[in-house]
């Protein structure tokens, strides 16, 4: 499986600083989105440190990666744990970030996340969320104490239960088998909180090219309010390499 990707980040319409980071590394098969936690100091530092350190560690240790699901999941968790400990050491525990990543190995995608940045699979016109939000809202929804509609404006919607920078951060890791034509969308809550799934699907179906899709998604997120930084990475999976190039943009 060959994957090409684009990433795009935008400050939005309300924030004074963009604390989001993305990393697109086609050769390594690694794609990362991170959203610095605004309630802590150094959110931008935390997100960039997490994304850059993940690439460095994983790229340095690719010789350890074999297509063994248990070993790869452990490999991802070990790397995230090591970066988490270093982040806490250099910031004194006063910095944090969400994290969502996809690591492509053969025809498999390993998805890991901490916090409320999400990964989606878009296959044959159907959008499926691959990650579970680590926040108070998710716990309340699971307990049946609030509805999805109530969750959109709940005062606890930004309270994270897991994130990079906390003590003993424990990511969820899952494996999916890719098919030709699949698309993986990694994004911060600046995107998914602004746009319902049906709007995301409409853009994915209506625009060609990953760069065009990302530009349209972020445009629509800003039209809907742009209350947060918005960052997304779109990964296209094909059977044979093409000449499509990665596009990196910072607004």
Secondary structure, DSSP 4 states (H G I P E B T S, - for coil): -EEEEEEEEE-TTT-SS--EEEEEETTTTEEEEEEB-TTSTTHHHHHHHHHHHHHHHHHHTGGG--S-HHHHHHHHHHHHHHHHHHHHHHHTT---B-EEEEEEETTEEEEEEESS-EEEEEETTEEEE-----BHHHHHHHTTSS-HHHHTT-TTTT-BSS-BTSTT---EEEEEE--TT-EEEEE-HHHHTTS-HHHHHHHHHH--SHHHHHHHHHHHHHHTT--S-EEEEEEEEESS--S----EEE-
